Amino acid sequence: MTNILKSLVMPIFDFSRVKTIVSYSIATGFGAGFSRYIPGTVGTIWAWITFLILDYILTDVFLIFTILSTFIIGILVSNFVEEDLKKKDASEIVIDEIVAFWVVLFFLPRGDDLLAFSHGPGNDFPLIQIQAFFLFRFFDIFKPWPTNWVDKKVHGGLGVMLDDIVAAFQTLLILSVLHRLELT
Protein backbone atom coordinates (compact mmCIF):
# COMPACT_ATOMS: atom_id res chain seq x y z
CA MET A 1 0.00 0.00 0.00
CA THR A 2 2.79 2.46 0.82
CA ASN A 3 4.43 1.95 -2.58
CA ILE A 4 1.16 2.82 -4.30
CA LEU A 5 0.79 5.91 -2.10
CA LYS A 6 4.38 6.97 -2.82
CA SER A 7 3.87 6.55 -6.56
CA LEU A 8 0.78 8.77 -6.40
CA VAL A 9 2.19 11.47 -4.11
CA MET A 10 5.83 11.71 -5.20
CA PRO A 11 5.18 13.03 -8.74
CA ILE A 12 3.03 15.79 -7.24
CA PHE A 13 5.72 16.84 -4.76
CA ASP A 14 8.71 16.31 -7.00
CA PHE A 15 11.28 18.85 -5.74
CA SER A 16 12.83 19.52 -9.16
CA ARG A 17 9.39 20.22 -10.63
CA VAL A 18 8.49 22.58 -7.77
CA LYS A 19 11.89 24.28 -8.08
CA THR A 20 11.31 24.81 -11.81
CA ILE A 21 7.79 26.21 -11.34
CA VAL A 22 8.82 28.55 -8.51
CA SER A 23 11.98 29.70 -10.32
CA TYR A 24 10.15 30.45 -13.56
CA SER A 25 7.31 32.19 -11.70
CA ILE A 26 9.68 34.54 -9.89
CA ALA A 27 12.13 35.05 -12.78
CA THR A 28 9.35 35.93 -15.22
CA GLY A 29 7.55 38.26 -12.82
CA PHE A 30 4.70 35.78 -12.52
CA GLY A 31 4.32 35.64 -16.29
CA ALA A 32 5.08 39.25 -17.27
CA GLY A 33 8.24 38.04 -19.02
CA PHE A 34 6.20 35.84 -21.32
CA SER A 35 4.72 38.90 -23.03
CA ARG A 36 5.10 38.55 -26.80
CA TYR A 37 6.07 42.20 -27.11
CA ILE A 38 8.53 44.21 -25.02
CA PRO A 39 8.73 41.83 -22.03
CA GLY A 40 11.26 44.05 -20.24
CA THR A 41 8.91 47.00 -20.42
CA VAL A 42 5.98 44.86 -19.28
CA GLY A 43 8.15 43.67 -16.38
CA THR A 44 8.98 47.27 -15.48
CA ILE A 45 5.29 48.21 -15.51
CA TRP A 46 4.63 45.19 -13.28
CA ALA A 47 7.42 46.44 -10.98
CA TRP A 48 5.78 49.87 -10.82
CA ILE A 49 2.38 48.42 -9.89
CA THR A 50 3.78 46.06 -7.27
CA PHE A 51 5.96 48.79 -5.79
CA LEU A 52 2.97 51.07 -5.31
CA ILE A 53 1.22 48.25 -3.44
CA LEU A 54 4.29 47.33 -1.37
CA ASP A 55 5.01 50.97 -0.57
CA TYR A 56 1.48 51.36 0.73
CA ILE A 57 1.58 48.31 3.03
CA LEU A 58 5.26 48.16 4.13
CA THR A 59 7.46 50.50 6.12
CA ASP A 60 10.70 51.64 4.47
CA VAL A 61 12.72 49.13 6.51
CA PHE A 62 10.60 46.21 5.30
CA LEU A 63 10.63 47.62 1.79
CA ILE A 64 14.45 47.69 1.79
CA PHE A 65 14.48 44.13 3.15
CA THR A 66 12.05 43.06 0.40
CA ILE A 67 14.18 44.67 -2.31
CA LEU A 68 17.43 43.14 -1.02
CA SER A 69 15.98 39.67 -0.50
CA THR A 70 14.31 39.74 -3.92
CA PHE A 71 17.65 40.76 -5.43
CA ILE A 72 19.33 37.70 -3.88
CA ILE A 73 16.46 35.41 -4.87
CA GLY A 74 16.59 36.99 -8.35
CA ILE A 75 20.23 35.97 -8.72
CA LEU A 76 19.38 32.37 -7.89
CA VAL A 77 16.27 32.02 -10.05
CA SER A 78 17.79 33.94 -12.98
CA ASN A 79 20.78 31.63 -12.93
CA PHE A 80 18.52 28.56 -12.88
CA VAL A 81 16.19 29.79 -15.66
CA GLU A 82 19.09 31.02 -17.80
CA GLU A 83 20.72 27.58 -17.59
CA ASP A 84 17.40 25.81 -18.15
CA LEU A 85 16.61 27.88 -21.26
CA LYS A 86 20.25 27.76 -22.40
CA LYS A 87 20.03 31.50 -23.19
CA LYS A 88 22.18 34.28 -21.76
CA ASP A 89 19.99 36.96 -20.11
CA ALA A 90 16.82 35.51 -21.63
CA SER A 91 14.13 38.09 -22.41
CA GLU A 92 11.65 36.04 -20.38
CA ILE A 93 13.61 36.88 -17.22
CA VAL A 94 12.24 40.18 -15.89
CA ILE A 95 12.98 39.92 -12.17
CA ASP A 96 16.03 42.07 -12.91
CA GLU A 97 13.84 44.90 -14.24
CA ILE A 98 11.47 44.47 -11.32
CA VAL A 99 14.10 44.75 -8.58
CA ALA A 100 16.02 47.52 -10.33
CA PHE A 101 12.92 49.64 -10.87
CA TRP A 102 11.93 49.06 -7.23
CA VAL A 103 15.33 50.56 -6.32
CA VAL A 104 14.63 53.59 -8.51
CA LEU A 105 11.15 54.11 -7.09
CA PHE A 106 12.37 53.65 -3.51
CA PHE A 107 14.76 56.60 -3.86
CA LEU A 108 12.30 58.87 -5.66
CA PRO A 109 9.88 61.19 -3.87
CA ARG A 110 6.69 59.34 -3.05
CA GLY A 111 3.19 60.40 -2.05
CA ASP A 112 4.09 60.77 1.62
CA ASP A 113 7.15 62.88 0.71
CA LEU A 114 5.18 65.66 -0.96
CA LEU A 115 5.53 67.98 2.03
CA ALA A 116 9.31 67.86 1.66
CA PHE A 117 9.21 69.13 -1.93
CA SER A 118 7.95 72.33 -3.42
CA HIS A 119 4.73 72.11 -5.38
CA GLY A 120 6.14 73.91 -8.40
CA PRO A 121 5.86 72.54 -11.92
CA GLY A 122 7.71 69.28 -12.45
CA ASN A 123 7.97 68.37 -8.77
CA ASP A 124 4.89 66.18 -8.80
CA PHE A 125 5.88 62.64 -7.80
CA PRO A 126 3.87 60.83 -10.55
CA LEU A 127 5.65 62.94 -13.18
CA ILE A 128 9.04 62.09 -11.68
CA GLN A 129 8.10 58.39 -11.67
CA ILE A 130 7.10 58.61 -15.35
CA GLN A 131 10.42 60.27 -16.17
CA ALA A 132 12.20 57.54 -14.20
CA PHE A 133 10.33 54.85 -16.11
CA PHE A 134 11.47 56.16 -19.50
CA LEU A 135 15.03 56.83 -18.36
CA PHE A 136 15.32 53.38 -16.82
CA ARG A 137 14.01 51.71 -19.97
CA PHE A 138 16.53 53.74 -22.02
CA PHE A 139 19.46 52.62 -19.84
CA ASP A 140 18.22 49.03 -19.71
CA ILE A 141 17.71 48.73 -23.46
CA PHE A 142 20.74 50.63 -24.81
CA LYS A 143 23.13 49.75 -21.97
CA PRO A 144 25.56 52.68 -22.12
CA TRP A 145 28.76 52.45 -20.09
CA PRO A 146 29.09 51.12 -17.36
CA THR A 147 25.95 49.02 -17.84
CA ASN A 148 27.37 47.43 -21.01
CA TRP A 149 30.62 46.61 -19.20
CA VAL A 150 28.73 44.79 -16.41
CA ASP A 151 26.56 43.05 -19.03
CA LYS A 152 29.66 41.70 -20.82
CA LYS A 153 31.89 40.90 -17.82
CA VAL A 154 29.52 39.52 -15.17
CA HIS A 155 27.78 36.28 -16.07
CA GLY A 156 25.02 34.08 -14.70
CA GLY A 157 22.29 35.24 -12.36
CA LEU A 158 24.47 37.95 -10.85
CA GLY A 159 25.12 39.43 -14.29
CA VAL A 160 21.42 39.33 -15.15
CA MET A 161 20.55 41.26 -11.98
CA LEU A 162 23.55 43.58 -11.73
CA ASP A 163 23.40 45.31 -15.12
CA ASP A 164 19.85 46.45 -14.33
CA ILE A 165 20.93 47.73 -10.90
CA VAL A 166 23.60 49.81 -12.66
CA ALA A 167 20.90 51.10 -15.04
CA ALA A 168 18.81 51.99 -11.98
CA PHE A 169 21.60 54.07 -10.48
CA GLN A 170 22.24 55.74 -13.85
CA THR A 171 18.54 56.65 -13.88
CA LEU A 172 18.74 58.10 -10.38
CA LEU A 173 21.89 60.06 -11.25
CA ILE A 174 20.33 61.65 -14.34
CA LEU A 175 17.12 62.44 -12.46
CA SER A 176 19.15 64.07 -9.68
CA VAL A 177 21.05 66.22 -12.17
CA LEU A 178 17.85 67.21 -13.97
CA HIS A 179 16.20 68.06 -10.66
CA ARG A 180 19.23 70.10 -9.52
CA LEU A 181 19.17 72.02 -12.81
CA GLU A 182 15.39 72.40 -12.34
CA LEU A 183 14.69 70.65 -15.63
CA THR A 184 12.29 68.09 -14.13
MODELLER restraints for C-alpha pairs under 7 A, 6 or more apart:
rsr = mdl.restraints
at = mdl.atoms
rsr.add(forms.Gaussian(group=physical.xy_distance, feature=features.Distance(at['CA:23:A'], at['CA:77:A']), mean=4.88, stdev=0.5))
rsr.add(forms.Gaussian(group=physical.xy_distance, feature=features.Distance(at['CA:23:A'], at['CA:81:A']), mean=6.80, stdev=0.5))
rsr.add(forms.Gaussian(group=physical.xy_distance, feature=features.Distance(at['CA:24:A'], at['CA:81:A']), mean=6.43, stdev=0.5))
rsr.add(forms.Gaussian(group=physical.xy_distance, feature=features.Distance(at['CA:25:A'], at['CA:31:A']), mean=6.47, stdev=0.5))
rsr.add(forms.Gaussian(group=physical.xy_distance, feature=features.Distance(at['CA:26:A'], at['CA:95:A']), mean=6.71, stdev=0.5))
rsr.add(forms.Gaussian(group=physical.xy_distance, feature=features.Distance(at['CA:27:A'], at['CA:74:A']), mean=6.58, stdev=0.5))
rsr.add(forms.Gaussian(group=physical.xy_distance, feature=features.Distance(at['CA:27:A'], at['CA:77:A']), mean=5.81, stdev=0.5))
rsr.add(forms.Gaussian(group=physical.xy_distance, feature=features.Distance(at['CA:27:A'], at['CA:78:A']), mean=5.78, stdev=0.5))
rsr.add(forms.Gaussian(group=physical.xy_distance, feature=features.Distance(at['CA:27:A'], at['CA:93:A']), mean=5.02, stdev=0.5))
rsr.add(forms.Gaussian(group=physical.xy_distance, feature=features.Distance(at['CA:27:A'], at['CA:94:A']), mean=6.01, stdev=0.5))
rsr.add(forms.Gaussian(group=physical.xy_distance, feature=features.Distance(at['CA:27:A'], at['CA:95:A']), mean=4.98, stdev=0.5))
rsr.add(forms.Gaussian(group=physical.xy_distance, feature=features.Distance(at['CA:28:A'], at['CA:34:A']), mean=6.87, stdev=0.5))
rsr.add(forms.Gaussian(group=physical.xy_distance, feature=features.Distance(at['CA:28:A'], at['CA:92:A']), mean=5.65, stdev=0.5))
rsr.add(forms.Gaussian(group=physical.xy_distance, feature=features.Distance(at['CA:28:A'], at['CA:93:A']), mean=4.80, stdev=0.5))
rsr.add(forms.Gaussian(group=physical.xy_distance, feature=features.Distance(at['CA:28:A'], at['CA:94:A']), mean=5.19, stdev=0.5))
rsr.add(forms.Gaussian(group=physical.xy_distance, feature=features.Distance(at['CA:28:A'], at['CA:95:A']), mean=6.19, stdev=0.5))
rsr.add(forms.Gaussian(group=physical.xy_distance, feature=features.Distance(at['CA:29:A'], at['CA:43:A']), mean=6.50, stdev=0.5))
rsr.add(forms.Gaussian(group=physical.xy_distance, feature=features.Distance(at['CA:29:A'], at['CA:94:A']), mean=5.93, stdev=0.5))
rsr.add(forms.Gaussian(group=physical.xy_distance, feature=features.Distance(at['CA:29:A'], at['CA:95:A']), mean=5.71, stdev=0.5))
rsr.add(forms.Gaussian(group=physical.xy_distance, feature=features.Distance(at['CA:32:A'], at['CA:39:A']), mean=6.53, stdev=0.5))
rsr.add(forms.Gaussian(group=physical.xy_distance, feature=features.Distance(at['CA:32:A'], at['CA:42:A']), mean=6.02, stdev=0.5))
rsr.add(forms.Gaussian(group=physical.xy_distance, feature=features.Distance(at['CA:32:A'], at['CA:43:A']), mean=5.45, stdev=0.5))
rsr.add(forms.Gaussian(group=physical.xy_distance, feature=features.Distance(at['CA:33:A'], at['CA:39:A']), mean=4.86, stdev=0.5))
rsr.add(forms.Gaussian(group=physical.xy_distance, feature=features.Distance(at['CA:33:A'], at['CA:40:A']), mean=6.83, stdev=0.5))
rsr.add(forms.Gaussian(group=physical.xy_distance, feature=features.Distance(at['CA:33:A'], at['CA:43:A']), mean=6.22, stdev=0.5))
rsr.add(forms.Gaussian(group=physical.xy_distance, feature=features.Distance(at['CA:33:A'], at['CA:91:A']), mean=6.80, stdev=0.5))
rsr.add(forms.Gaussian(group=physical.xy_distance, feature=features.Distance(at['CA:33:A'], at['CA:92:A']), mean=4.18, stdev=0.5))
rsr.add(forms.Gaussian(group=physical.xy_distance, feature=features.Distance(at['CA:33:A'], at['CA:93:A']), mean=5.78, stdev=0.5))
rsr.add(forms.Gaussian(group=physical.xy_distance, feature=features.Distance(at['CA:33:A'], at['CA:94:A']), mean=5.51, stdev=0.5))
rsr.add(forms.Gaussian(group=physical.xy_distance, feature=features.Distance(at['CA:34:A'], at['CA:92:A']), mean=5.54, stdev=0.5))
rsr.add(forms.Gaussian(group=physical.xy_distance, feature=features.Distance(at['CA:39:A'], at['CA:91:A']), mean=6.58, stdev=0.5))
rsr.add(forms.Gaussian(group=physical.xy_distance, feature=features.Distance(at['CA:39:A'], at['CA:92:A']), mean=6.69, stdev=0.5))
rsr.add(forms.Gaussian(group=physical.xy_distance, feature=features.Distance(at['CA:40:A'], at['CA:91:A']), mean=6.97, stdev=0.5))
rsr.add(forms.Gaussian(group=physical.xy_distance, feature=features.Distance(at['CA:40:A'], at['CA:94:A']), mean=5.90, stdev=0.5))
rsr.add(forms.Gaussian(group=physical.xy_distance, feature=features.Distance(at['CA:40:A'], at['CA:97:A']), mean=6.59, stdev=0.5))
rsr.add(forms.Gaussian(group=physical.xy_distance, feature=features.Distance(at['CA:41:A'], at['CA:137:A']), mean=6.96, stdev=0.5))
rsr.add(forms.Gaussian(group=physical.xy_distance, feature=features.Distance(at['CA:43:A'], at['CA:94:A']), mean=5.40, stdev=0.5))
rsr.add(forms.Gaussian(group=physical.xy_distance, feature=features.Distance(at['CA:43:A'], at['CA:97:A']), mean=6.21, stdev=0.5))
rsr.add(forms.Gaussian(group=physical.xy_distance, feature=features.Distance(at['CA:43:A'], at['CA:98:A']), mean=6.11, stdev=0.5))
rsr.add(forms.Gaussian(group=physical.xy_distance, feature=features.Distance(at['CA:44:A'], at['CA:97:A']), mean=5.55, stdev=0.5))
rsr.add(forms.Gaussian(group=physical.xy_distance, feature=features.Distance(at['CA:44:A'], at['CA:98:A']), mean=5.60, stdev=0.5))
rsr.add(forms.Gaussian(group=physical.xy_distance, feature=features.Distance(at['CA:44:A'], at['CA:101:A']), mean=6.51, stdev=0.5))
rsr.add(forms.Gaussian(group=physical.xy_distance, feature=features.Distance(at['CA:47:A'], at['CA:98:A']), mean=4.51, stdev=0.5))
rsr.add(forms.Gaussian(group=physical.xy_distance, feature=features.Distance(at['CA:47:A'], at['CA:101:A']), mean=6.36, stdev=0.5))
rsr.add(forms.Gaussian(group=physical.xy_distance, feature=features.Distance(at['CA:47:A'], at['CA:102:A']), mean=6.42, stdev=0.5))
rsr.add(forms.Gaussian(group=physical.xy_distance, feature=features.Distance(at['CA:51:A'], at['CA:102:A']), mean=6.14, stdev=0.5))
rsr.add(forms.Gaussian(group=physical.xy_distance, feature=features.Distance(at['CA:55:A'], at['CA:63:A']), mean=6.96, stdev=0.5))
rsr.add(forms.Gaussian(group=physical.xy_distance, feature=features.Distance(at['CA:67:A'], at['CA:99:A']), mean=6.27, stdev=0.5))
rsr.add(forms.Gaussian(group=physical.xy_distance, feature=features.Distance(at['CA:67:A'], at['CA:102:A']), mean=6.97, stdev=0.5))
rsr.add(forms.Gaussian(group=physical.xy_distance, feature=features.Distance(at['CA:70:A'], at['CA:99:A']), mean=6.85, stdev=0.5))
rsr.add(forms.Gaussian(group=physical.xy_distance, feature=features.Distance(at['CA:71:A'], at['CA:99:A']), mean=6.21, stdev=0.5))
rsr.add(forms.Gaussian(group=physical.xy_distance, feature=features.Distance(at['CA:74:A'], at['CA:95:A']), mean=6.02, stdev=0.5))
rsr.add(forms.Gaussian(group=physical.xy_distance, feature=features.Distance(at['CA:74:A'], at['CA:96:A']), mean=6.86, stdev=0.5))
rsr.add(forms.Gaussian(group=physical.xy_distance, feature=features.Distance(at['CA:74:A'], at['CA:161:A']), mean=6.87, stdev=0.5))
rsr.add(forms.Gaussian(group=physical.xy_distance, feature=features.Distance(at['CA:75:A'], at['CA:157:A']), mean=4.24, stdev=0.5))
rsr.add(forms.Gaussian(group=physical.xy_distance, feature=features.Distance(at['CA:75:A'], at['CA:158:A']), mean=5.14, stdev=0.5))
rsr.add(forms.Gaussian(group=physical.xy_distance, feature=features.Distance(at['CA:75:A'], at['CA:161:A']), mean=6.22, stdev=0.5))
rsr.add(forms.Gaussian(group=physical.xy_distance, feature=features.Distance(at['CA:76:A'], at['CA:157:A']), mean=6.06, stdev=0.5))
rsr.add(forms.Gaussian(group=physical.xy_distance, feature=features.Distance(at['CA:78:A'], at['CA:93:A']), mean=6.64, stdev=0.5))
rsr.add(forms.Gaussian(group=physical.xy_distance, feature=features.Distance(at['CA:78:A'], at['CA:157:A']), mean=4.72, stdev=0.5))
rsr.add(forms.Gaussian(group=physical.xy_distance, feature=features.Distance(at['CA:78:A'], at['CA:160:A']), mean=6.85, stdev=0.5))
rsr.add(forms.Gaussian(group=physical.xy_distance, feature=features.Distance(at['CA:79:A'], at['CA:156:A']), mean=5.20, stdev=0.5))
rsr.add(forms.Gaussian(group=physical.xy_distance, feature=features.Distance(at['CA:79:A'], at['CA:157:A']), mean=3.96, stdev=0.5))
rsr.add(forms.Gaussian(group=physical.xy_distance, feature=features.Distance(at['CA:82:A'], at['CA:88:A']), mean=5.99, stdev=0.5))
rsr.add(forms.Gaussian(group=physical.xy_distance, feature=features.Distance(at['CA:82:A'], at['CA:89:A']), mean=6.43, stdev=0.5))
rsr.add(forms.Gaussian(group=physical.xy_distance, feature=features.Distance(at['CA:82:A'], at['CA:90:A']), mean=6.32, stdev=0.5))
rsr.add(forms.Gaussian(group=physical.xy_distance, feature=features.Distance(at['CA:89:A'], at['CA:160:A']), mean=5.68, stdev=0.5))
rsr.add(forms.Gaussian(group=physical.xy_distance, feature=features.Distance(at['CA:96:A'], at['CA:160:A']), mean=6.44, stdev=0.5))
rsr.add(forms.Gaussian(group=physical.xy_distance, feature=features.Distance(at['CA:96:A'], at['CA:161:A']), mean=4.69, stdev=0.5))
rsr.add(forms.Gaussian(group=physical.xy_distance, feature=features.Distance(at['CA:96:A'], at['CA:164:A']), mean=5.98, stdev=0.5))
rsr.add(forms.Gaussian(group=physical.xy_distance, feature=features.Distance(at['CA:97:A'], at['CA:164:A']), mean=6.21, stdev=0.5))
rsr.add(forms.Gaussian(group=physical.xy_distance, feature=features.Distance(at['CA:100:A'], at['CA:164:A']), mean=5.65, stdev=0.5))
rsr.add(forms.Gaussian(group=physical.xy_distance, feature=features.Distance(at['CA:100:A'], at['CA:165:A']), mean=4.95, stdev=0.5))
rsr.add(forms.Gaussian(group=physical.xy_distance, feature=features.Distance(at['CA:100:A'], at['CA:168:A']), mean=5.52, stdev=0.5))
rsr.add(forms.Gaussian(group=physical.xy_distance, feature=features.Distance(at['CA:101:A'], at['CA:168:A']), mean=6.44, stdev=0.5))
rsr.add(forms.Gaussian(group=physical.xy_distance, feature=features.Distance(at['CA:103:A'], at['CA:168:A']), mean=6.79, stdev=0.5))
rsr.add(forms.Gaussian(group=physical.xy_distance, feature=features.Distance(at['CA:104:A'], at['CA:168:A']), mean=5.66, stdev=0.5))
rsr.add(forms.Gaussian(group=physical.xy_distance, feature=features.Distance(at['CA:104:A'], at['CA:172:A']), mean=6.39, stdev=0.5))
rsr.add(forms.Gaussian(group=physical.xy_distance, feature=features.Distance(at['CA:105:A'], at['CA:129:A']), mean=6.98, stdev=0.5))
rsr.add(forms.Gaussian(group=physical.xy_distance, feature=features.Distance(at['CA:109:A'], at['CA:125:A']), mean=5.79, stdev=0.5))
rsr.add(forms.Gaussian(group=physical.xy_distance, feature=features.Distance(at['CA:110:A'], at['CA:125:A']), mean=5.84, stdev=0.5))
rsr.add(forms.Gaussian(group=physical.xy_distance, feature=features.Distance(at['CA:111:A'], at['CA:125:A']), mean=6.73, stdev=0.5))
rsr.add(forms.Gaussian(group=physical.xy_distance, feature=features.Distance(at['CA:117:A'], at['CA:123:A']), mean=7.00, stdev=0.5))
rsr.add(forms.Gaussian(group=physical.xy_distance, feature=features.Distance(at['CA:122:A'], at['CA:184:A']), mean=5.02, stdev=0.5))
rsr.add(forms.Gaussian(group=physical.xy_distance, feature=features.Distance(at['CA:123:A'], at['CA:184:A']), mean=6.89, stdev=0.5))
rsr.add(forms.Gaussian(group=physical.xy_distance, feature=features.Distance(at['CA:132:A'], at['CA:171:A']), mean=6.41, stdev=0.5))
rsr.add(forms.Gaussian(group=physical.xy_distance, feature=features.Distance(at['CA:135:A'], at['CA:171:A']), mean=5.69, stdev=0.5))
rsr.add(forms.Gaussian(group=physical.xy_distance, feature=features.Distance(at['CA:136:A'], at['CA:167:A']), mean=6.28, stdev=0.5))
rsr.add(forms.Gaussian(group=physical.xy_distance, feature=features.Distance(at['CA:136:A'], at['CA:168:A']), mean=6.12, stdev=0.5))
rsr.add(forms.Gaussian(group=physical.xy_distance, feature=features.Distance(at['CA:136:A'], at['CA:171:A']), mean=5.45, stdev=0.5))
rsr.add(forms.Gaussian(group=physical.xy_distance, feature=features.Distance(at['CA:139:A'], at['CA:167:A']), mean=5.24, stdev=0.5))
rsr.add(forms.Gaussian(group=physical.xy_distance, feature=features.Distance(at['CA:140:A'], at['CA:164:A']), mean=6.18, stdev=0.5))
rsr.add(forms.Gaussian(group=physical.xy_distance, feature=features.Distance(at['CA:140:A'], at['CA:167:A']), mean=5.76, stdev=0.5))
rsr.add(forms.Gaussian(group=physical.xy_distance, feature=features.Distance(at['CA:147:A'], at['CA:163:A']), mean=5.26, stdev=0.5))
rsr.add(forms.Gaussian(group=physical.xy_distance, feature=features.Distance(at['CA:147:A'], at['CA:166:A']), mean=5.75, stdev=0.5))
rsr.add(forms.Gaussian(group=physical.xy_distance, feature=features.Distance(at['CA:147:A'], at['CA:167:A']), mean=6.14, stdev=0.5))
rsr.add(forms.Gaussian(group=physical.xy_distance, feature=features.Distance(at['CA:150:A'], at['CA:159:A']), mean=6.80, stdev=0.5))
rsr.add(forms.Gaussian(group=physical.xy_distance, feature=features.Distance(at['CA:150:A'], at['CA:163:A']), mean=5.51, stdev=0.5))
rsr.add(forms.Gaussian(group=physical.xy_distance, feature=features.Distance(at['CA:151:A'], at['CA:159:A']), mean=6.13, stdev=0.5))
rsr.add(forms.Gaussian(group=physical.xy_distance, feature=features.Distance(at['CA:151:A'], at['CA:163:A']), mean=5.52, stdev=0.5))
rsr.add(forms.Gaussian(group=physical.xy_distance, feature=features.Distance(at['CA:178:A'], at['CA:184:A']), mean=5.64, stdev=0.5))
